[in-house]
Each structure stands twice: as structure tokens, then as C-alpha cells.
Amino acid sequence: MFKPGHNCANAYPDQDVRVFIDGQDYFEALAEALPKAKRTIYIAGWAFDFKTWLRPDEPDGERLPLGPLLRRLISQNQELQVYVLVWDLAEGFLLRSDPFRLFRKRTPPHRRLHFRYDKHYPFGASQHQKFVVIDDSIAFIGGIDLTVGRWDTRQHLVTDRRRIDPYGTAHGPFHDAHTQVQGQMAELAGEMFRTRWSLATRKPAVRPSPYEAEPIEGSYTFRGVEAALSRTDPNQEVPVREVESLFEDSIASAKSLIYIENQYLTSREIGEMLARRLQEPDGPEVVIIGPRQPAGWAEEITVGLLRWRVVDVLRKADVHDRLGIYYPMSSVEQDITTYVHIKLTMIDDAFVRIGSANVSRRSMRVDSELDIAFQFADETNETLARQLRESLLAEHLGLTPEEVAAELERDSSVLSLVRRKAGGNDRTLVELGGGPENSDDRLIAQDADLLVDPAEPIDLLATAEAFVGRRLMQAQFRSLPHGFFAVVGICLVLLTLRYGLPDELRTGLRSVSQGIDDVGILALPVAMAGVALLSSLGVNLFVLTLLMFQGFGVFVGLPVTFGSVLGGALLSYGYGRILGRHWVNTLFGIKVQAVRRRMFRRGAFSVAMLRLFPVSRFHTVGAVSGASEMRPYLFTFGTVLGLALPFLGISIMAYTLLRVLREATWLNLAILVGVLALYWSGINGLEKGYQRWRNRQRRGTTTLTP
């Protein structure tokens, strides 16, 4: 099966591989292994949180949060170096969850605890590998990130206080797996980490001297197997696609059963491979277990539709009735699902694969991935493989492994067993129903291929042109109003980070930033200074208000943002005062002397009108006022007077948008649309009313004077 350079990086005979099913077993193993580190701890992940509890089922003070644990180990061992490398989503995370962590310390509070974001990947890709290496002597490889929302027991209880994270968020049932290896495979994993670290930081990581480490026993221990590590890495001169090749080879090798548990099922190529096996007269059964639906409505209309397309291909190919696609329920009665995040494949009784790679095109070709696979031909390990699969089926069906084994003794067909027992208990498997048949949905799925599950790294210009064409795109860009890209861009980023990413990020975004346990004392004043500076340079006020509300909440954000924006207005006034009329005229194309004669003779009222009606850019009004030598107190009073109503409208829009991003109900969407309509109609009404008043004044039909 294993061909180094084709479907794996290297293969090693006579390896012991220990398997941990679900977070409780894996986190407990780490809690035992980390204190034994002598020289180095490498942690690579898609997400990471220093506050993650390794033992959430223990009393307060004994839960072992990762940050304090790592700092304690470093303090106790003067030679220990800890390296943490996670996906570089700093900007996205901060926009969604806690923007003002930008202003806190950027490194963990210890010089031998190194935390970095991995920027070394193509646009649109992610660092998706999830592994820990201790001293190049013991390695944990699989699909579980060291972040909140991952811990669960194999019972997947409907409610479990132990699944409440350090931030007070209660997580639902969560299913995953990890492994542990030693020796040469641990050395190879350590070398992979050092390579990624040097690419991401341009600095080397300490290389330890391997030793024979004491293993941590897992749920299942396979002894003396041939094992291999397979990667996806698009950054190499020749992109590495070992993960995809191993999928192809293992599916082709199946004789009686292909058993897959995976978060995603969106790869057309893998779907077509499975379809061909289903069409064979004597081909294998194909049993697939995944989540009921992707997390969030945005995923449902993108990743979800891609899954339905693959499911449709498989069901059409199932001419011999050998296909079963199911999702696990923690409780049918209470309609609580178990979220499937695991990436596991078992072929017959001879091959097991666990890792980070989803059955998606991204995992095959775009994201960085790392899987461990092992094969065997001896009866002991084959029996153990059957026991592993039986325990997984028992976990999902609400049975005991012994009950599952007894059923398979009578009928060896796994698919027949699942069909007989599905729906028999409150915790059970349920067959995946039908997908959408609407042609528009199929069109969305085609577009989602390009954006959500691409076969190659994304080219931004090519993506835009694919949808609108180059000429139309350029024409539309020229005609869009000022601020459109800023507002739409920030909304899309927030929306994507709230709904478009996998469940683990959606429930634990704020934990990934830097692992600082307390709020930086300078966050608020520095944020205010930043808003003042950005607004004085012309950054859109709606964007700044949205970020401040997200970071500090509405009640604090409203007065703080208004004060910051007022500060920005005064800064722009100062720019104009310093630059003078000539340079303001040159930079902004405005004849300051004419503006001074025609408008600023009314002082504060003129400024208020320019603030109230969006006929001029925010910072331009300040610069021209300063160059016109308007008195500062008049400018300030006019700015406060004219900005109050528009800022209130902007604040209401920002608040309603955040409500939609947090809970996209039809009611919240309707409220947002209504607020937008009222705001723009109100502004337009005021503009038209003011214009009518000015016209009457010019005709002498009114004696009112401003």
C-alpha cells in the first residue's frame, strides 16, 4: 500500500500506534505526556487556545489549562522550549471576536514559550495539520486541535457541564480521534514541524536528541504494524498530494468494506472513486458517517450543497444496494446531534487511517494536512481493527461493543447491522435524507467549488473575473460609491468568520489570538487613538463603529466611538491648519478661499450641515475648516451638532448587523433591512427638505436665516 514519495512521506515497519477516540482520552494522554518533556514541545494546529482545559472533569484548580501548564513546565525545566504554530487568521479572528487584542502583548509571557501564526501557505488555504511532538520521541497526530469545544466523552451526553469552556460557552456533543506514535515516526513529525516553523518565522527551532520515551496507552494499541505519514502541502516546488494518492490507493484496495467517518464529503474526485467501486458487481460496501449538516447556514448553502452533489453521485452509482450514509444523534427525542469532526477511514480489517484531512478537495490539494495510516496482515491486529470499528458503531448506535460483535457474528455485513439497529435507541444513527433539487442550488454548488472547496489555491483576480467578466468588473468597480468596498468587505469577513467556517472556529474564535489571560489595560485608549487617527485619514465611519461595537459592546462602544470620531475630526482640522490653504487645495482639489466665503461664514451651522448631509468626505470637512482658519470651538460645536444624527443611524445599523451575524434569523434580517431603508430614506429626505428650503430662501419666500 505505502509508496514513499507517492502516497506517503515515508513508511516504517514494526511501529506501535495507539488510538484515542474522542477528546477525553487524547487530552488525558497529553496531560500525562507533556510533563515528561525534556527539551522541546512542538504544537501545530488549525486553532489553539492557552485556556483550554486538559481535564475539564476535575475540580477548579486541577483542570490543567494549557497556558499555565506550559509556563509551569518551562519554569521547572530551564532547558525546555515550547513552540506553538497555528493558522495565521489573526486579522480575521480579531475582526470577529476581539479586535482589541491587537493592542495587547503579541507574545506569550515567557521567553521560551514561542507562539507564531503560520503565514506560509497560498491565499485561500489554511494550516490544517494537528499534531504535537515531544522531544522527537513521542508524537500525537490526528484531528483534534488544542482549543475549546473539542473535549467530550464517548457517551456524548446531551448536556454535560464538562463541555462548558473557560469562556462560559456550552458546547454540544463532539466526535473526533487522535493517535500516538514513537521512534522514527516521531522524529519525522518533529522534522516536519521544524520545516514549517522555519518557513513561517525565518528562525530555526531547537532540535532535541531523541530517546526511548515511555508510551501513553490509548483506547486501542496496534503493535508491530507498518505505518506511514501522508501530507498535503501546496507550498513545495512540486506540490505534495500524498493524502489524495493514499485515498485513491486505499479505496482501490478494498475488498469487502470501506468505512469512513469524516466531517466533510465534498470532493468530487473521491466521490467518483467510491462510485466506481459501488458499480462493481462484487465491490465493497461503503458506509459513511458524517454530521447531519454543516455548522451554520452559510456552510449549509456552500459546503452542504457540495456534499449533496457527492451524495447524489454515490446514490446513483449504488446499483447493488451497498451504500449507507448516516449521521449520529446524541438524542433523537431532544433533536441533539453529535457533531462529527473525525477524519477516519478503515478498509476491510487491514487498514486504518486517522488524521486532519477531510474528504474535500481543499484537503487533497490546497490546505496543509497530515494523516497517519497503518496496515497489517496478522490476526491480532485484524481482530483489534474489528474491535475498533465495533466500538465506533456501538458509540453511535447506543449499544455495547459486545452487542455489536454478536450481531456481526450472525451477519458480517456492517451495512446490514447499521440498517437493522439505526433508530432503535435515543442515541443512534439516522440515514441522511435527500438533498435540494432546485437548479439554482446546483448552480450555487458550482460556484462554491471555486470559493469553498477549490482544487487549486485561489487566484483572487481569476475568481472575480470568473463571476462577472473583466470588463464588467472594471466598469462596476469604477461606478461604486466611496466606502462600498470597505463596508461590504468587512461585512463579508465578519459573516464568513461567524457562519462560514467549521464549527470549532465558530465556537472558540477569541481563544486563538495570543493566549493572554487578562485584558490589556491599554486596549481602550489605544483603540480610541486608532479610531481617531483612521477616521482623520478617511476610513469609513461605519467600519470603525462596527469594530468598536464588536470589541467593547454597544453601551461602551457608543460613547467611546463618538468621542474617538470627534477626536478624528479635530485631527483632520489640525492637518488643515498646519498644511494651509495651498496644500489643502492641492491635495483635495478644493478652493479653500471660495469655500470660506460661501459656507464657513455661517460658522458652526455650515459644519453641521456638511456633517449631517454626506456631500463631502469626513476628513475633508475638517481639513478645509482648518485651512479656512475657522475658530476651533465653532468647528467642534458644528461637528457635534451635525454628526449626532448620522452617527446614531450608523450605530443602529452596526448594532443590527452584529445581531444578524450572531443569529441570522429572518426577524433580525428583516430588522436590518428596515433600519437600512429608514436610514437612507431619512438622509435623502433631509437632503431634499434642506434643498427645498434653500430654493425658497433664494426666491425670497422665507425670512428664516441660519
CORJODA-V746932 format. One record per residue. RES is the residue in one small letter. OMEGA is omega in degrees with one decimal (999 if undefined). NEAR is the number of other ideal C-beta (glycine too) atoms within 12 Angstrom. D_FIRST is the distance of its C-alpha to the first C-alpha in Angstrom with 1 decimal. Layout:
# CORJODA-V746932
RES,OMEGA,NEAR,D_FIRST + RES,OMEGA,NEAR,D_FIRST
This chain:
# CORJODA-V746932
m,-171.4,33,0.0 + f,179.4,32,3.8 + k,-178.8,19,6.5 + p,-176.5,21,9.9 + g,179.0,18,12.4 + h,-179.4,23,10.5 + n,176.1,35,8.5 + c,176.9,38,9.7 + a,176.8,38,12.9 + n,178.8,28,11.8 + a,-176.0,29,9.9 + y,176.8,30,12.3 + p,172.3,19,12.5 + d,178.2,21,15.3 + q,170.1,36,15.7 + d,179.8,34,18.0 + v,178.7,45,17.3 + r,-175.1,39,20.4 + v,175.6,46,20.5 + f,177.3,40,23.8 + i,179.5,41,24.7 + d,-167.2,42,27.4 + g,-176.3,47,29.5 + q,-178.4,36,31.8 + d,-177.7,35,29.3 + y,-179.1,44,27.7 + f,177.0,42,31.2 + e,177.5,30,32.5 + a,177.4,36,29.8 + l,179.3,43,30.6 + a,177.4,33,34.3 + e,-172.2,27,33.7 + a,-173.9,37,31.5 + l,179.7,39,33.3 + p,-179.2,22,36.6 + k,-178.4,24,34.8 + a,-179.9,36,34.0 + k,-171.7,26,35.7 + r,-175.1,30,35.2 + t,167.6,42,33.0 + i,175.6,45,31.6 + y,176.9,44,29.4 + i,175.5,51,29.1 + a,-178.2,44,27.3 + g,172.7,47,27.7 + w,176.9,48,28.6 + a,-177.4,47,31.8 + f,178.7,44,33.6 + d,179.1,42,37.0 + f,-178.1,40,38.9 + k,-178.2,34,40.7 + t,177.0,42,37.7 + w,173.8,40,38.5 + l,179.6,40,35.9 + r,-178.0,28,38.1 + p,179.1,34,40.0 + d,178.4,24,40.9 + e,177.7,18,43.1 + p,176.0,11,46.8 + d,-179.2,12,47.9 + g,179.9,10,47.5 + e,-175.7,15,44.5 + r,177.8,26,42.0 + l,170.5,32,40.5 + p,-171.2,32,40.4 + l,-176.6,42,38.0 + g,177.7,34,40.6 + p,179.2,27,43.1 + l,-178.8,34,40.5 + l,178.9,41,39.0 + r,178.2,26,42.5 + r,179.3,20,43.6 + l,178.9,32,40.8 + i,180.0,29,41.7 + s,-179.0,18,45.3 + q,-176.2,17,44.7 + n,-175.6,22,42.5 + q,179.6,13,43.9 + e,-173.9,19,40.8 + l,174.2,31,38.4 + q,-179.7,32,37.1 + v,-179.9,42,35.5 + y,178.8,41,33.6 + v,-177.5,45,33.0 + l,-177.7,42,31.3 + v,-178.1,43,31.3 + w,-178.5,39,31.3 + d,173.3,30,34.5 + l,-173.7,33,36.2 + a,-176.6,27,39.4 + e,-179.6,23,41.7 + g,178.6,31,40.3 + f,-176.0,37,40.4 + l,177.3,32,43.9 + l,-173.7,34,45.1 + r,-164.9,39,43.9 + s,-173.2,37,44.6 + d,-174.2,32,46.7 + p,-169.2,37,47.9 + f,166.5,36,50.1 + r,173.1,33,47.5 + l,-173.2,25,47.6 + f,178.4,26,50.8 + r,178.5,28,49.6 + k,-173.3,22,48.2 + r,180.0,19,45.0 + t,176.6,20,43.5 + p,-172.3,29,43.2 + p,171.2,23,46.2 + h,-174.3,24,44.9 + r,177.7,15,44.4 + r,172.5,28,41.3 + l,-171.6,32,39.6 + h,-179.9,32,38.1 + f,179.5,38,37.2 + r,170.5,36,36.1 + y,-179.2,35,34.9 + d,179.3,37,32.0 + k,-170.5,24,33.4 + h,175.7,26,30.7 + y,-178.9,33,29.0 + p,177.2,25,30.1 + f,179.0,19,32.8 + g,179.6,25,31.7 + a,178.7,34,28.5 + s,170.7,38,28.1 + q,-170.2,43,26.7 + h,178.6,44,24.6 + q,-177.8,48,22.6 + k,179.8,48,23.8 + f,178.4,49,23.5 + v,178.9,49,25.9 + v,179.4,49,25.8 + i,174.8,44,28.6 + d,-176.2,36,29.5 + d,-174.1,36,25.9 + s,177.7,35,25.7 + i,-176.6,42,24.6 + a,175.4,48,22.8 + f,-173.1,54,22.7 + i,178.8,52,20.1 + g,-173.5,51,20.1 + g,-173.9,48,22.3 + i,174.0,49,25.8 + d,177.3,46,28.3 + l,-180.0,48,31.3 + t,-177.6,48,33.9 + v,176.7,42,36.2 + g,-177.4,40,35.2 + r,-174.2,50,31.9 + w,172.0,47,33.3 + d,176.3,42,33.4 + t,179.3,27,33.2 + r,176.9,33,31.1 + q,178.6,24,34.4 + h,-178.7,38,34.6 + l,-179.7,27,38.3 + v,173.8,23,40.3 + t,-177.4,18,42.3 + d,-177.4,27,41.6 + r,-179.5,14,43.8 + r,177.1,27,41.0 + r,173.2,35,39.3 + i,-173.5,22,42.3 + d,-178.2,33,41.4 + p,179.6,30,43.7 + y,178.9,23,45.1 + g,-179.6,13,46.2 + t,177.4,21,43.7 + a,-178.5,22,42.5 + h,179.0,38,38.8 + g,177.8,37,37.5 + p,-171.1,40,34.7 + f,-174.5,47,31.4 + h,-177.8,42,27.9 + d,-179.1,47,25.1 + a,179.5,49,22.6 + h,179.7,47,21.7 + t,175.2,53,20.0 + q,178.0,46,21.1 + v,180.0,47,19.5 + q,172.9,37,21.3 + g,-174.0,27,21.4 + q,179.6,26,19.2 + m,176.3,43,17.4 + a,176.3,41,20.9 + e,179.0,32,22.1 + l,177.9,34,19.4 + a,177.2,47,20.5 + g,178.3,41,24.1 + e,176.5,28,23.6 + m,179.3,37,22.2 + f,-178.1,47,25.3 + r,177.2,28,27.7 + t,179.7,30,26.5 + r,-179.7,41,27.1 + w,-179.0,36,30.4 + s,177.1,21,31.7 + l,-176.5,25,31.0 + a,-172.2,30,32.7 + t,-174.8,24,35.7 + r,177.9,11,36.1 + k,179.4,15,36.4 + p,170.8,19,34.3 + a,179.6,34,33.2 + v,177.4,27,34.1 + r,-178.0,22,31.4 + p,172.3,29,31.6 + s,-177.2,16,31.2 + p,176.6,26,28.3 + y,179.8,20,29.3 + e,-175.7,15,28.1 + a,175.2,30,28.6 + e,-176.4,17,29.5 + p,174.4,27,26.7 + i,-175.4,34,27.7 + e,179.5,18,26.8 + g,178.5,35,25.1 + s,-179.7,32,25.3 + y,-179.0,36,22.2 + t,175.7,28,20.9 + f,-173.3,38,17.6 + r,173.9,23,18.1 + g,-179.1,20,16.2 + v,170.4,37,12.7 + e,-173.6,30,9.8 + a,-177.9,46,10.3 + a,173.4,43,9.9 + l,179.9,49,12.5 + s,-174.1,49,12.2 + r,157.6,47,15.5 + t,179.9,45,17.8 + d,-178.2,38,20.7 + p,-174.1,35,23.1 + n,-179.7,25,25.4 + q,178.0,20,23.8 + e,168.1,7,25.3 + v,-175.3,11,22.2 + p,-179.2,25,21.0 + v,-179.0,32,17.7 + r,-179.1,33,15.6 + e,179.6,42,12.2 + v,-179.6,49,12.9 + e,-179.9,38,13.5 + s,179.3,34,10.5 + l,173.6,44,8.2 + f,-179.0,45,10.7 + e,-175.3,27,10.6 + d,-178.1,27,7.0 + s,177.4,41,7.2 + i,179.5,39,10.7 + a,-175.9,23,10.2 + s,-173.2,27,8.2 + a,178.1,34,11.2 + k,-174.7,19,13.8 + s,-173.6,25,16.6 + l,166.6,38,16.3 + i,-176.8,44,15.2 + y,-175.1,42,17.2 + i,166.0,46,18.0 + e,-174.0,43,20.6 + n,-179.2,42,21.4 + q,-176.3,43,24.6 + y,174.6,43,24.3 + l,-172.4,44,23.3 + t,-177.6,37,24.5 + s,177.5,41,21.8 + r,-176.8,29,22.9 + e,178.2,28,19.7 + i,177.3,43,17.6 + g,179.6,38,20.5 + e,175.7,23,20.5 + m,179.5,35,16.8 + l,179.9,44,17.7 + a,179.1,31,21.0 + r,178.3,24,19.6 + r,178.5,34,17.7 + l,-178.8,34,21.0 + q,179.1,22,23.0 + e,-179.3,24,21.2 + p,-177.7,10,23.6 + d,-178.0,13,21.1 + g,-176.5,28,18.6 + p,166.5,34,17.6 + e,176.7,36,20.0 + v,178.6,45,19.6 + v,-176.5,42,21.4 + i,177.7,43,21.9 + i,179.8,46,24.2 + g,177.7,42,25.8 + p,177.8,40,29.3 + r,177.3,31,32.2 + q,176.0,29,33.0 + p,-178.2,38,32.3 + a,176.7,32,34.8 + g,-175.8,30,37.9 + w,179.7,24,39.5 + a,175.8,30,38.4 + e,-178.2,32,34.7 + e,-179.3,27,35.6 + i,175.5,30,36.9 + t,177.6,38,34.1 + v,-179.6,41,30.7 + g,-179.9,35,32.1 + l,176.4,37,32.9 + l,177.3,42,29.5 + r,-179.6,44,28.0 + w,178.8,34,30.4 + r,178.3,34,29.5 + v,178.5,41,25.8 + v,179.3,37,27.1 + d,177.9,28,29.4 + v,-178.1,31,26.8 + l,-177.7,37,24.8 + r,176.2,27,27.9 + k,-179.7,17,29.1 + a,-174.5,25,25.9 + d,-177.2,27,26.1 + v,-178.2,17,28.2 + h,176.0,18,27.0 + d,-179.9,16,27.7 + r,-175.9,33,24.2 + l,172.6,37,24.3 + g,178.8,36,25.7 + i,-170.7,42,26.2 + y,171.0,39,28.1 + y,-177.2,36,29.6 + p,174.7,43,30.9 + m,172.1,36,34.6 + s,175.9,39,36.1 + s,175.9,23,39.4 + v,-176.6,24,40.1 + e,-178.6,14,43.8 + q,178.6,15,43.9 + d,177.9,13,41.4 + i,179.6,27,39.2 + t,168.4,33,35.5 + t,-177.8,45,32.7 + y,-178.3,38,31.1 + v,177.6,47,27.3 + h,-175.8,44,25.9 + i,173.5,48,22.6 + k,-174.2,46,19.2 + l,174.5,46,17.0 + t,175.2,46,14.3 + m,179.0,48,13.5 + i,-177.7,37,11.5 + d,175.0,28,13.5 + d,-169.6,31,14.0 + a,-172.4,33,10.6 + f,177.3,42,9.3 + v,-179.9,45,11.7 + r,179.5,50,12.2 + i,179.5,47,15.7 + g,-176.6,48,17.3 + s,-170.2,49,19.9 + a,171.6,49,18.4 + n,173.3,46,20.2 + v,-177.8,47,19.3 + s,178.4,43,21.7 + r,178.3,43,22.0 + r,-177.2,43,23.4 + s,179.9,46,20.3 + m,-167.0,43,18.1 + r,-170.2,35,20.6 + v,-178.4,39,23.8 + d,171.0,43,23.7 + s,-176.4,49,22.2 + e,175.5,47,19.4 + l,177.5,50,17.3 + d,169.3,48,14.7 + i,178.1,55,13.2 + a,178.2,50,10.1 + f,-178.3,48,9.5 + q,-175.3,37,8.1 + f,179.5,32,10.4 + a,-178.6,18,12.0 + d,-173.4,18,15.5 + e,-177.8,12,18.2 + t,-179.7,18,19.6 + n,175.5,31,16.7 + e,176.8,23,16.1 + t,179.2,18,19.8 + l,177.7,31,19.6 + a,177.1,36,17.1 + r,179.3,31,19.6 + q,176.5,28,22.4 + l,-179.9,38,20.9 + r,178.3,41,20.6 + e,179.6,33,24.1 + s,176.8,29,25.6 + l,178.0,43,24.4 + l,178.4,42,26.0 + a,178.3,33,29.0 + e,-177.2,38,29.4 + h,-173.4,45,29.5 + l,-178.3,36,31.6 + g,179.4,30,34.2 + l,171.6,28,33.4 + t,176.3,19,32.6 + p,178.9,25,29.2 + e,177.9,15,31.2 + e,178.2,23,32.6 + v,179.6,32,29.2 + a,179.2,24,27.9 + a,178.3,16,31.1 + e,-179.2,26,30.6 + l,173.4,28,27.1 + e,179.8,14,28.6 + r,179.7,13,31.0 + d,-172.4,18,28.5 + s,-178.1,20,24.8 + s,177.3,22,24.4 + v,-179.6,41,23.6 + l,177.9,34,25.2 + s,177.8,21,28.3 + l,-177.9,34,28.7 + v,179.8,40,28.6 + r,180.0,27,31.0 + r,-170.1,23,33.4 + k,-179.5,31,33.5 + a,179.9,31,33.2 + g,-176.9,21,36.7 + g,-179.7,21,37.9 + n,176.8,23,38.5 + d,171.0,21,39.7 + r,-169.5,32,36.3 + t,171.7,33,33.9 + l,178.1,44,31.5 + v,-179.5,34,33.1 + e,179.1,26,31.7 + l,-177.2,32,31.6 + g,-179.1,14,34.5 + g,179.8,11,35.2 + g,-179.0,26,35.1 + p,178.2,22,37.9 + e,-177.3,13,39.0 + n,-178.7,13,41.4 + s,177.5,11,40.9 + d,178.1,13,41.7 + d,178.3,23,38.8 + r,176.8,20,36.5 + l,176.3,17,38.1 + i,-179.6,25,37.5 + a,178.1,34,33.8 + q,177.2,21,33.7 + d,-178.4,22,35.5 + a,174.8,32,33.3 + d,-175.7,31,30.3 + l,-173.1,29,32.0 + l,-170.4,31,33.2 + v,-174.5,37,30.9 + d,-175.5,42,27.4 + p,176.5,34,27.4 + a,178.6,26,24.6 + e,173.9,23,26.2 + p,-171.4,26,28.4 + i,169.2,28,31.9 + d,-173.0,16,34.8 + l,-177.2,17,38.0 + l,179.4,15,40.3 + a,178.9,20,38.1 + t,180.0,21,37.5 + a,-178.3,19,41.3 + e,179.3,18,42.1 + a,-177.5,20,39.5 + f,-171.5,18,41.7 + v,-175.2,17,45.2 + g,-173.1,13,45.4 + r,-175.8,15,46.6 + r,-179.9,11,50.4 + l,179.4,15,50.6 + m,-179.7,20,48.6 + q,179.7,15,51.0 + a,179.9,12,54.1 + q,180.0,18,53.0 + f,-179.1,18,52.4 + r,-174.2,12,55.8 + s,-176.9,11,57.5 + l,-178.5,16,56.0 + p,177.9,16,58.4 + h,178.3,21,58.2 + g,-176.3,21,55.9 + f,-176.5,19,53.8 + f,180.0,18,50.5 + a,-177.0,24,51.1 + v,-178.4,28,51.8 + v,-179.0,20,49.1 + g,-179.3,21,46.5 + i,178.8,34,47.2 + c,-179.6,31,47.2 + l,178.5,23,43.8 + v,179.3,29,42.3 + l,-178.8,37,43.8 + l,179.9,31,42.8 + t,-178.2,29,39.2 + l,179.3,34,39.0 + r,-171.5,34,40.7 + y,-169.7,31,38.9 + g,-179.0,31,36.1 + l,180.0,35,33.8 + p,-168.7,46,31.5 + d,-175.2,39,33.3 + e,178.2,41,32.7 + l,-175.8,39,34.6 + r,-177.6,36,37.3 + t,-176.5,35,38.3 + g,-172.8,39,38.1 + l,-172.2,40,38.9 + r,-177.6,37,41.8 + s,-171.2,40,39.9 + v,-165.4,44,37.7 + s,-179.8,42,40.5 + q,177.6,35,41.3 + g,177.4,41,41.6 + i,-172.1,29,45.3 + d,-178.1,23,47.0 + d,-179.0,15,50.4 + v,177.9,20,51.8 + g,-174.7,23,53.0 + i,-178.0,13,56.8 + l,-174.4,17,57.1 + a,-175.4,27,54.8 + l,-179.6,27,57.7 + p,178.7,19,60.1 + v,176.7,22,57.4 + a,178.6,36,56.1 + m,178.8,32,59.7 + a,178.9,22,60.3 + g,178.6,31,57.1 + v,178.5,41,58.2 + a,-179.2,34,61.7 + l,-177.6,25,60.4 + l,179.1,29,57.9 + s,178.5,40,60.5 + s,178.8,33,63.1 + l,173.3,24,60.7 + g,176.9,28,60.2 + v,-173.8,30,57.0 + n,-176.9,33,57.1 + l,179.1,41,59.0 + f,178.6,38,56.9 + v,-179.3,35,53.7 + l,178.8,41,55.3 + t,179.3,42,56.8 + l,-179.6,41,53.5 + l,180.0,41,51.8 + m,178.0,42,54.7 + f,179.9,38,54.8 + q,-177.2,39,51.1 + g,-172.1,39,51.5 + f,-177.1,28,54.8 + g,-173.8,19,55.5 + v,-172.8,23,58.3 + f,175.3,13,61.2 + v,-174.7,21,60.6 + g,-176.3,33,59.1 + l,179.7,24,62.0 + p,-178.5,21,64.8 + v,-179.3,33,62.5 + t,178.8,42,61.2 + f,177.8,32,64.7 + g,179.6,27,66.0 + s,179.2,38,63.2 + v,175.5,44,63.9 + l,175.2,34,67.6 + g,176.7,30,66.8 + g,176.9,38,64.8 + a,178.9,47,67.9 + l,175.5,32,70.1 + l,179.5,32,67.7 + s,174.4,41,67.8 + y,179.1,38,71.6 + g,177.1,24,71.6 + y,-177.9,29,69.6 + g,-179.4,38,72.2 + r,-178.3,26,75.0 + i,-176.3,17,73.7 + l,-179.0,24,72.7 + g,-172.1,20,75.9 + r,-175.3,26,76.9 + h,-176.4,15,76.0 + w,175.9,20,72.4 + v,176.3,33,71.8 + n,-179.3,23,73.2 + t,-175.4,15,71.0 + l,-172.9,23,67.8 + f,-179.7,28,68.3 + g,-176.9,15,70.6 + i,175.9,30,73.2 + k,-172.3,19,76.9 + v,-177.4,32,77.6 + q,179.7,19,81.4 + a,178.2,16,81.4 + v,-179.3,32,79.2 + r,-178.2,25,81.5 + r,-170.0,13,84.6 + r,-171.5,15,83.2 + m,-169.5,29,81.0 + f,172.6,32,81.2 + r,178.2,18,85.0 + r,172.9,20,84.2 + g,-173.4,27,82.1 + a,-178.4,27,80.0 + f,179.1,25,80.3 + s,178.3,33,78.8 + v,-179.6,43,75.8 + a,179.7,32,75.4 + m,179.0,31,75.4 + l,176.4,38,72.8 + r,-175.4,40,70.6 + l,-178.6,31,71.2 + f,-174.8,26,70.5 + p,179.2,31,67.2 + v,179.1,21,69.1 + s,-177.2,27,68.2 + r,-171.7,28,65.2 + f,-175.0,42,65.5 + h,178.7,37,65.7 + t,178.9,33,67.9 + v,180.0,44,70.7 + g,-177.8,44,70.6 + a,-179.6,42,70.7 + v,177.5,43,73.6 + s,178.9,48,75.5 + g,179.4,39,75.2 + a,178.7,36,76.3 + s,178.5,36,79.2 + e,171.9,23,80.4 + m,-179.6,34,80.5 + r,-175.1,18,81.4 + p,-176.8,23,78.3 + y,176.4,16,79.6 + l,177.9,25,80.2 + f,-179.0,40,76.7 + t,-179.8,27,75.2 + f,179.0,25,77.3 + g,178.4,34,76.5 + t,178.9,43,72.8 + v,-178.0,26,72.8 + l,-175.6,25,75.0 + g,-175.9,34,73.0 + l,-173.0,38,69.5 + a,-176.7,21,70.0 + l,177.3,24,69.6 + p,-179.2,34,66.7 + f,176.1,37,64.8 + l,177.5,24,65.4 + g,177.8,28,63.8 + i,-179.4,40,60.9 + s,178.7,33,60.4 + i,177.8,28,60.5 + m,179.8,35,57.9 + a,-179.7,39,55.6 + y,-179.4,30,56.0 + t,177.4,34,55.3 + l,178.3,38,52.2 + l,175.8,37,50.8 + r,179.1,26,51.5 + v,-178.6,31,49.5 + l,-180.0,36,46.6 + r,-178.7,23,46.7 + e,-172.7,19,47.3 + a,175.4,27,47.0 + t,178.4,15,49.3 + w,179.1,12,51.4 + l,-179.9,14,54.5 + n,177.1,20,53.4 + l,179.4,20,52.4 + a,178.4,16,55.8 + i,179.3,23,57.6 + l,179.2,29,55.8 + v,179.1,18,56.8 + g,179.8,18,60.3 + v,178.1,27,60.7 + l,-179.6,25,59.5 + a,179.9,18,62.0 + l,-178.6,19,64.8 + y,-176.4,28,64.2 + w,177.5,20,64.3 + s,177.6,15,67.1 + g,179.0,24,69.0 + i,179.7,25,68.6 + n,178.1,16,69.6 + g,177.8,18,72.5 + l,179.5,25,73.8 + e,-179.2,21,73.5 + k,178.1,15,75.4 + g,178.7,16,78.0 + y,-179.8,24,78.6 + q,178.0,17,78.9 + r,178.5,16,81.5 + w,179.0,19,83.4 + r,179.3,19,83.4 + n,178.7,14,84.7 + r,179.6,15,87.5 + q,-180.0,16,88.4 + r,180.0,11,88.7 + r,178.5,10,90.9 + g,-178.4,9,93.1 + t,177.1,12,92.4 + t,178.8,14,91.5 + t,179.9,8,93.1 + l,175.0,12,90.1 + t,-179.3,10,89.1 + p,999,19,86.1
